[in-house]
Amino acid sequence: MPMGTRHTVTGILHWDDRQGLYRLDVATGGYWFAHLPRRARHLPGRKVTVEGIRSGFNLLTVRTIIAIDGVKVKPPWFVRLRRFLARRPA
């Protein structure tokens, strides 16, 4: 698999202290390390699907992350604020 290819991977997300990165353990026994935004800090231990670009041997730069364990992931605070302000009467 060449660098720069797009991948969609599903697995359990963990924090890896040795690497200082998130680790996505795949059901087939492998794992991917992932660069995730700071707002993903509530996701370790949950089953997620990530879509991203391969930027290393087993490293993904994540574009999209979706929690698939039935719990809704909150959007970032600025999106929630924008929605709140849009609902207010003028």
N, C-alpha and C positions, 0 to 999 in steps of 0.2 A: 504494500500500500504506500503510494508516494505521499510526500508531505503536501499539505494544502488541500487534501481531499476532504469532502464533507462526510460526516458520520452521524448516525443516530443510534444511540446506545441506551439500553434500559438496565438498571441494576439498583443496588442499595448504595447510598451515598455515605461515606465515612470521612473523617478528618484524619490525615496521616501526619503525625507529629514529626517524624523523621524527615519527610520531604517538605513539610510546611504547605501542603496542597490538599485539596479534596481528592479522595479516591473513590471511584465508582467500581464496585465489585459486581461483575457480570455473572449470571447464572451458570455459564459454561465453565467457570473457574478462573477466567482471566480478570484483569482489572485495567482501568484507564485512570490516569491522573487528569484533573480538570482545573483550569483557571475559571473560577466562578466569581461573580460580583459579591460584594460584601453583604448584600441583602439576603444571600443564600445561607447565612449562618444558622437559620432555624431548620434547615433541611437534613443535616446528618442523621442517619438512622432510618431515613424514609426511602421508599422505593420511588425512583425518579426516572424520567426519560430526558436525556440531554441530546441536543443537536449542536454540532460544532465543527470546527475546522481542525484537522490534525496538524499540530505544530511541533511534534517531537515523536520519538519512538512510540510511546504510549501516552502522549499528552494531547489533550483537546483544549482548544480555546472555545469556550461555550458561547453560543449565540442564543439558544433557547433552552430553558429548563422547565419541566412540567412535573409536579408531584402527582403520582398516579395511585396513591394509596387511599384515595377517597377524601382527602383533606384539601380544601381550597387554599392555594397559596395567595397571600395578600400582595397586591401590587405595591410598588414603591410609594412612599408618602406623598410625593409630588403629584402622582397620578390620582391618588385618593383626594388630595386637596383640589385639584382641577375639577374632578367630578362633583365635589361638594359645592364649589363655587358656581358651577354651571347649573345646579339645581336651585340655587337661591333666586328669589324674585328680584327683579331689577329695581 
